[in-house]
Amino acid sequence: MGSESPAIDVPRIFSEHIPVDAIINEILMPDIVIAFFALGLLAGLVKSDLKVPPAIYETLSILLMLTLGLKGGMALHGHTQNLVITELIAVIALGLLIPLVLYPVLTRLVQLGRTDAISIAAHYGSVSAGTFAVVLAMVEKSGMELRPETTLYLVLLELPAIVVMLWLHRYLSAKSSGQDAKPTSHQSSILHEALTSRGVVLLVGGVIIGWLYGPTGLAPITPVLIGGFKTLLALFLLEMGLVTAKVCSPLPLQQWRLLVFAAVTPFILAWLGIAVGLWLALPAGSILVLAGLSASASYIAAPAAIRAAIPEANIGLAMLASLGITFPVNVLIGLPLYQHWVMQITG
């Protein structure tokens, strides 16, 4: 993962007499931020008393979201004339398509009830900001090319799945009871809450600020936020590792179908993201980001919106799948594999 080539260059290793420890590092060592997630996961599994104070975690999440937005806005600064509207529409369409495809899979193969299937489909159609931060760090480390608007993918994919699945829940509920499926004031307030949630406000606000001020205007805060991005991400992932261990203890084996779904689905959805990226003729870095986002599942925005709109849904099941299984599968295994796939395809 640390190399810019899609595979280990065996002839180079022998011809240049690279030390054995460097070879092992090139083959086995993940990005440093992934190691922090593994540390948190291990600490949680062995019942360590390691804890990240809630106030620290809140601060980390705020700074991480804001920094992601600022980085995207800075990339857009001076390049907005090159934005391709069809690309952005295609990304939104991808966010609408994924949950609608997953819903029948969840009802028929995973054998979930309608409410829980809608809930989990919404989680998997939405995206993980944590996964986005990790894949962005991977892209920057490997020097893969990114389109300036790539950070907008996170914003564009955050809400469409939640909105379409809330509509589907309303439609199916009205159909079964013979009532009108028009939106209610309660649903409108939920949509307003989703659109004005902390994550959306920080991401969109950061993009706007970064776009308006650019690298020069943001120079006074760049060393702290942009320069400290990996430090913020490492500490955030340490807490995510602890939370993942807690969610998975004990592992409910009676939900084995859902566990298999959560472990396998990311790899299928990653190929969907890669296919869309290739169709849009995106550079390799943007394709990898789109693949990582497509493979991810929300554990912040979607739980809050679904809990408010569909109180009968089992949010614990959704968190088990999205945070307990899919997030670690992506971070520890999936993202390096997706990077290999993209680099093999794009050359």
C-alpha positions as a printed Julia matrix, in Angstrom:
347×3 Matrix{Float64}:
   0.0     0.0     0.0
   2.92    2.33    0.68
   4.24    1.96   -2.89
   3.11    3.87   -5.91
   3.3     0.79   -8.13
   0.32   -1.6    -8.29
   2.42   -4.59   -7.28
   5.74   -5.35   -5.6
   8.58   -4.78   -8.08
  10.62   -7.97   -7.55
  13.39   -7.17  -10.1
  13.89   -3.74   -8.52
  14.16   -5.29   -5.06
  16.97   -7.64   -6.09
  18.8    -5.32   -8.48
  18.95   -2.42   -6.0
  19.8    -4.64   -2.96
  17.0    -3.19   -0.85
  17.24   -4.27    2.83
  14.97   -7.07    4.0
  13.2    -4.86    6.53
  12.33   -2.41    3.74
  10.88   -5.27    1.68
   8.74   -6.41    4.62
   7.6    -2.82    5.19
   6.63   -2.44    1.53
   4.64   -5.66    1.52
   3.03   -5.83    4.95
   2.92   -2.46    6.7
  -0.33   -0.51    6.38
  -0.66    3.26    6.47
   0.16    4.53    9.96
  -3.43    5.7    10.59
  -4.71    2.14   10.02
  -2.28    0.94   12.68
  -4.0     3.26   15.17
  -7.37    1.7    14.33
  -5.88   -1.77   14.86
  -4.49   -0.62   18.22
  -7.89    0.6    19.38
  -9.56   -2.58   18.14
  -7.04   -4.75   19.99
  -7.34   -2.69   23.17
 -11.12   -3.07   23.09
 -11.03   -6.79   22.43
  -8.67   -7.45   25.37
 -10.89   -5.31   27.65
  -8.24   -2.64   28.23
  -9.22    0.44   30.26
  -8.01    2.65   27.38
 -10.62    5.31   26.66
 -10.83    8.48   24.6
 -12.81   11.03   26.66
 -16.13   11.94   24.98
 -15.19   15.62   24.82
 -11.93   14.77   23.04
 -13.75   12.54   20.55
 -16.31   15.28   19.84
 -13.48   17.75   19.24
 -11.64   15.31   16.97
 -14.75   14.61   14.89
 -15.47   18.34   14.48
 -11.89   19.13   13.46
 -11.72   16.15   11.12
 -14.96   17.07    9.29
 -13.91   20.72    9.03
 -10.44   19.81    7.77
 -11.88   17.49    5.11
 -14.11   20.32    3.92
 -11.26   22.84    3.91
  -8.99   20.49    1.94
 -11.71   20.02   -0.66
 -12.42   23.74   -0.86
  -8.74   24.57   -1.28
  -8.53   22.05   -4.12
 -11.53   23.72   -5.77
 -10.07   27.23   -5.38
  -9.5    28.58   -8.88
 -10.84   25.43  -10.57
 -14.62   25.8   -10.32
 -14.84   26.59  -14.02
 -13.68   23.03  -14.67
 -16.48   21.36  -12.71
 -18.36   18.78  -14.75
 -22.04   18.78  -13.83
 -22.66   15.35  -15.32
 -19.98   13.93  -13.01
 -21.69   15.35   -9.92
 -25.1    14.14  -11.11
 -23.68   10.66  -11.69
 -22.3    10.58   -8.13
 -25.7    11.57   -6.72
 -27.36    8.89   -8.87
 -24.93    6.33   -7.45
 -26.03    7.32   -3.96
 -29.67    6.78   -4.94
 -29.01    3.5    -6.71
 -27.08    1.64   -4.02
 -29.81    1.5    -1.35
 -32.52    0.63   -3.87
 -30.41   -2.31   -5.1
 -29.55   -3.47   -1.58
 -33.12   -3.34   -0.24
 -34.36   -6.53   -2.01
 -31.08   -8.27   -1.11
 -31.67   -7.49    2.55
 -35.29   -8.64    2.49
 -34.82  -11.82    0.44
 -31.29  -13.08    1.08
 -30.51  -11.62    4.51
 -34.19  -12.19    5.46
 -34.7    -8.95    7.38
 -38.07   -7.35    7.92
 -39.08   -4.37    5.82
 -38.2    -1.75    8.44
 -34.74   -3.08    9.24
 -34.0    -3.67    5.55
 -34.84   -0.04    4.79
 -32.72    1.13    7.71
 -29.62   -0.87    6.73
 -30.01   -0.02    3.03
 -30.0     3.66    4.0
 -26.82    3.14    6.05
 -25.04    1.45    3.14
 -26.24    3.96    0.58
 -24.9     6.78    2.73
 -21.16    7.03    3.37
 -18.53    6.99    6.1
 -16.51   10.15    6.66
 -13.93    8.06    8.51
 -13.43    5.79    5.5
 -13.2     8.84    3.25
 -10.48   10.34    5.45
  -8.47    7.1     5.34
  -8.73    6.66    1.57
  -7.86   10.34    1.03
  -4.73    9.87    3.15
  -3.84    6.79    1.07
  -4.28    8.69   -2.19
  -2.13   11.59   -1.0
   0.6     9.23    0.24
   0.75    7.31   -3.04
   0.65   10.45   -5.18
  -2.39    9.35   -7.19
  -4.1    12.06   -9.24
  -7.28   13.62   -7.82
  -9.87   15.82   -9.45
 -10.35   19.1    -7.49
 -14.02   18.27   -6.85
 -13.34   14.82   -5.36
 -14.11   15.97   -1.8
 -17.6    16.91   -3.01
 -18.29   13.18   -3.45
 -18.54   12.86    0.33
 -21.08   15.69    0.54
 -23.07   14.44   -2.46
 -23.27   10.84   -1.2
 -24.12   11.64    2.43
 -27.86   12.28    2.13
 -29.5    10.91   -1.09
 -29.73    7.34    0.24
 -31.27    8.49    3.52
 -33.85   10.62    1.73
 -34.84    7.94   -0.82
 -35.16    5.21    1.84
 -37.26    7.45    4.09
 -39.51    8.04    1.08
 -39.65    4.28    0.42
 -40.58    3.61    4.04
 -43.34    6.2     3.87
 -44.58    4.83    0.54
 -44.65    1.19    1.64
 -46.23    2.03    4.99
 -48.94    4.09    3.3
 -49.51    1.38    0.69
 -49.98   -1.32    3.34
 -52.38    0.85    5.37
 -54.19    2.43    2.41
 -53.17    5.97    3.41
 -51.78    8.88    1.42
 -48.01    8.78    0.96
 -47.53   12.56    0.99
 -44.7    13.87    3.19
 -45.68   14.86    6.73
 -44.43   17.82    8.75
 -42.52   15.34   10.92
 -40.66   13.98    7.88
 -39.93   17.52    6.7
 -38.38   18.34   10.06
 -36.27   15.16    9.87
 -35.04   16.14    6.4
 -34.23   19.62    7.73
 -32.33   18.08   10.62
 -30.36   15.84    8.24
 -29.48   18.76    5.96
 -28.36   20.9     8.91
 -26.58   18.16   10.85
 -23.13   18.88   12.25
 -21.33   16.79    9.66
 -23.07   18.37    6.68
 -22.64   21.92    8.02
 -18.93   21.39    8.73
 -18.22   19.69    5.4
 -20.16   22.15    3.26
 -18.98   25.13    5.32
 -15.38   23.96    5.09
 -15.64   23.51    1.32
 -17.04   27.05    0.92
 -14.4    28.62    3.19
 -11.58   26.72    1.49
 -12.92   27.63   -1.95
 -13.26   31.34   -1.1
  -9.93   31.83    0.68
  -7.69   29.28   -1.02
  -4.25   28.21    0.22
  -3.05   31.8     0.7
  -6.0    32.94    2.79
  -5.92   29.79    4.91
  -2.15   29.94    5.47
  -2.46   31.03    9.15
  -4.4    27.87   10.1
  -2.94   25.45    7.57
  -0.13   24.14    9.84
  -2.61   23.21   12.59
  -5.51   21.78   10.58
  -4.13   20.68    7.23
  -0.66   19.84    8.55
  -2.16   17.97   11.49
  -4.72   16.06    9.41
  -3.08   12.66    9.87
  -2.71   13.2    13.62
  -6.41   13.99   13.91
  -7.28   10.98   11.78
  -5.03    8.65   13.79
  -6.63    9.63   17.11
 -10.13    9.44   15.58
  -9.43    5.93   14.3
  -8.07    4.9    17.7
 -11.5     5.7    19.15
 -13.23    3.99   16.22
 -11.27    0.83   16.99
 -12.44    0.93   20.61
 -16.06    1.51   19.53
 -15.9    -1.32   16.97
 -14.71   -3.77   19.62
 -17.57   -2.7    21.87
 -20.2    -3.1    19.13
 -18.93   -6.58   18.26
 -18.78   -7.91   21.83
 -20.33  -10.4    21.9
 -20.73  -11.16   18.21
 -24.38  -12.16   17.57
 -23.83  -15.29   15.49
 -27.59  -15.76   15.09
 -27.37  -12.8    12.68
 -24.88  -14.66   10.5
 -26.6   -13.64    7.27
 -26.22   -9.96    8.15
 -22.6   -10.5     9.21
 -21.82  -12.13    5.85
 -23.63   -9.32    4.04
 -21.62   -6.68    5.93
 -18.33   -8.45    5.16
 -18.94   -9.2     1.46
 -20.99   -6.23    0.23
 -18.18   -3.64    0.43
 -16.13   -5.49   -2.2
 -19.1    -5.61   -4.59
 -20.0    -1.96   -4.04
 -16.35   -0.97   -4.54
 -16.51   -2.42   -8.06
 -19.66   -0.39   -8.68
 -17.78    2.75   -7.67
 -14.83    1.77   -9.86
 -17.16    1.18  -12.82
 -18.77    4.61  -12.42
 -15.35    6.22  -12.09
 -14.11    4.55  -15.26
 -17.28    5.57  -17.1
 -16.69    9.17  -16.03
 -13.01    8.89  -17.1
 -11.84    9.99  -13.65
  -8.16    9.9   -12.69
  -6.98    6.98  -10.55
  -7.11    8.83   -7.23
 -10.7     9.97   -7.73
 -11.72    6.46   -8.8
 -10.22    5.05   -5.61
 -12.04    7.61   -3.46
 -15.32    6.85   -5.21
 -14.74    3.11   -4.75
 -13.98    3.57   -1.04
 -17.06    5.72   -0.49
 -19.28    3.3    -2.42
 -18.0     0.44   -0.27
 -18.52    2.31    3.0
 -21.54    2.58    5.27
 -22.65    5.49    7.44
 -22.4     5.27   11.22
 -23.09    8.94   12.05
 -25.6    10.65    9.74
 -27.79    7.65    8.89
 -28.32    6.35   12.46
 -29.44    9.78   13.64
 -31.87   10.27   10.74
 -33.28    6.72   10.81
 -33.7     6.71   14.61
 -35.78    9.88   14.37
 -37.83    8.88   11.3
 -38.28    5.13   11.89
 -38.16    4.57   15.67
 -39.17    0.92   15.28
 -36.0     0.14   13.27
 -33.28   -1.76   15.13
 -30.39    0.72   14.97
 -28.2    -1.78   16.83
 -28.3    -4.12   13.82
 -27.32   -1.29   11.49
 -24.43   -0.24   13.73
 -23.27   -3.86   14.02
 -23.14   -4.15   10.23
 -21.8    -0.7     9.32
 -19.39    0.02   12.18
 -18.76   -3.44   13.61
 -18.05   -5.28   10.35
 -17.92   -3.08    7.23
 -15.75   -0.27    8.63
 -12.91   -2.52    9.87
 -13.15   -4.72    6.75
 -12.7    -1.62    4.58
  -9.94   -0.04    6.65
  -7.88   -3.17    7.27
  -8.44   -5.13    4.05
 -10.67   -3.4     1.53
  -9.0    -0.05    0.84
  -5.54   -1.49    0.09
  -7.23   -4.05   -2.18
  -9.32   -1.4    -3.94
  -6.14    0.62   -4.48
  -4.48   -2.4    -6.06
  -7.49   -2.96   -8.34
  -7.58    0.67   -9.46
  -3.87    0.84  -10.14
  -3.99   -2.41  -12.1
  -6.89   -1.14  -14.23
  -5.61    2.38  -14.82
  -2.02    1.31  -15.3
